[in-house]
Amino acid sequence: MSLLFLILGTAGCAVLYLSHRHQGWLRQPLPRAARVAGAALLGTSLAAALAAWTPLTAVFAWLVLAMLAWGLLPFVSLLLEGRHER
């Protein structure tokens, strides 16, 4: 369940990030329907965390994963941009 939590949470954060107009990975952001899918992935990841851990631990880990993913995802576009310039 812990691995499922990590995969679903990271995927949910990535989909929500890619649906924003200021994302730097794609030429066009994902459609608005992708936001619903991203929220569903995050909700499912929280359910997986609740199945694996105590509620307080699960919510804490879920929030930390979201902060980490949303903090690092914008920098991936900078790394990809630097690779294409070389």
Contacts in CASP RR format, 6 or more apart in sequence:
PFRMAT RR
TARGET T0000
AUTHOR 0000-0000-0000
METHOD contacts of the structure
MODEL  1
MSLLFLILGTAGCAVLYLSHRHQGWLRQPLPRAARVAGAALLGTSLAAAL
AAWTPLTAVFAWLVLAMLAWGLLPFVSLLLEGRHER
1 48 0 8 1.000
1 49 0 8 1.000
1 51 0 8 1.000
1 52 0 8 1.000
2 48 0 8 1.000
2 49 0 8 1.000
2 52 0 8 1.000
4 45 0 8 1.000
4 48 0 8 1.000
5 45 0 8 1.000
5 48 0 8 1.000
5 49 0 8 1.000
5 52 0 8 1.000
5 61 0 8 1.000
5 62 0 8 1.000
5 65 0 8 1.000
6 45 0 8 1.000
6 65 0 8 1.000
7 45 0 8 1.000
8 41 0 8 1.000
8 42 0 8 1.000
8 43 0 8 1.000
8 44 0 8 1.000
8 45 0 8 1.000
8 48 0 8 1.000
9 41 0 8 1.000
9 42 0 8 1.000
9 45 0 8 1.000
9 62 0 8 1.000
9 65 0 8 1.000
9 66 0 8 1.000
9 69 0 8 1.000
10 65 0 8 1.000
10 69 0 8 1.000
11 38 0 8 1.000
11 41 0 8 1.000
12 37 0 8 1.000
12 38 0 8 1.000
12 39 0 8 1.000
12 41 0 8 1.000
12 42 0 8 1.000
12 45 0 8 1.000
13 42 0 8 1.000
13 65 0 8 1.000
13 66 0 8 1.000
13 69 0 8 1.000
13 70 0 8 1.000
13 73 0 8 1.000
14 69 0 8 1.000
14 73 0 8 1.000
15 30 0 8 1.000
15 34 0 8 1.000
15 35 0 8 1.000
15 37 0 8 1.000
15 38 0 8 1.000
15 41 0 8 1.000
16 34 0 8 1.000
16 35 0 8 1.000
16 38 0 8 1.000
16 39 0 8 1.000
16 42 0 8 1.000
17 23 0 8 1.000
17 25 0 8 1.000
17 69 0 8 1.000
17 70 0 8 1.000
17 73 0 8 1.000
17 74 0 8 1.000
18 25 0 8 1.000
18 26 0 8 1.000
18 29 0 8 1.000
18 30 0 8 1.000
18 34 0 8 1.000
19 29 0 8 1.000
19 30 0 8 1.000
19 31 0 8 1.000
19 32 0 8 1.000
19 34 0 8 1.000
19 35 0 8 1.000
19 38 0 8 1.000
20 29 0 8 1.000
21 29 0 8 1.000
23 29 0 8 1.000
23 74 0 8 1.000
23 77 0 8 1.000
24 74 0 8 1.000
24 77 0 8 1.000
25 76 0 8 1.000
25 77 0 8 1.000
25 80 0 8 1.000
42 62 0 8 1.000
42 66 0 8 1.000
45 62 0 8 1.000
45 65 0 8 1.000
46 58 0 8 1.000
46 59 0 8 1.000
46 62 0 8 1.000
49 57 0 8 1.000
49 58 0 8 1.000
49 59 0 8 1.000
49 61 0 8 1.000
49 62 0 8 1.000
50 58 0 8 1.000
52 58 0 8 1.000
53 61 0 8 1.000
END
